[in-house]
C-alpha cells in the first residue's frame, strides 16, 4: 500500500515507497480485535527497516473507521508496554489514505499456497 508507483510489482514496489500488506476481507463472524491479536502473534513487532527508503517491510496496522482506530491504538500501546524497553516500530494508519495494489497471483493466498522454499 501507499507509494508513488502506478501498479507496482514485486521487483519494484520497495523503490516507490510501497509497503507489503495483507488485505483481509472478513465477515461479522470475525471481529477486528481478533485480527489484531493475529497480527501481533504472527510477526516480529520490534523489526525496523534499516534503510530510510526501504519501506517495503514496515509494520503497519490499517483501520477503516474510528472504532478500529481506537482498537488498533490500544493494541499497539499494550504491545509496547508488554515488550518494554524493546521498541515497537508499528504504525497505525487510516486505510483511506492509501491505495491497495494486489500482488502477483503467485504471491496471493500465502497460507494456502506457500512460496517454494519457505
C-alpha positions, 0 to 999 in steps of 0.5 A: 500500500501507499507509494508513488508507483502506478501498479507496482510489482514485486521487483519494484514496489520497495523503490516507490515507497510501497509497503507489503500488506495483507488485505483481509476481507472478513465477515461479522463472524470475525471481529477486528480485535481478533485480527489484531491479536493475529497480527501481533502473534504472527510477526516480529513487532520490534523489526525496523527497516534499516534503510530510510527508503526501504519501506517495503517491510514496515509494520503497519496496522490499517483501520477503516473507521474510528472504532478500529482506530481506537482498537488498533491504538490500544493494541499497539500501546499494550504491545509496547508496554508488554515488550518494554524497553524493546521498541515497537516500530508499528504504525497505525494508519487510516486505510483511506489514505492509501491505495491497495495494489494486489500482488502477483497471483503467485504471491496471493493466498500465502497460507494456502499456497506457500512460496517454494522454499519457505 
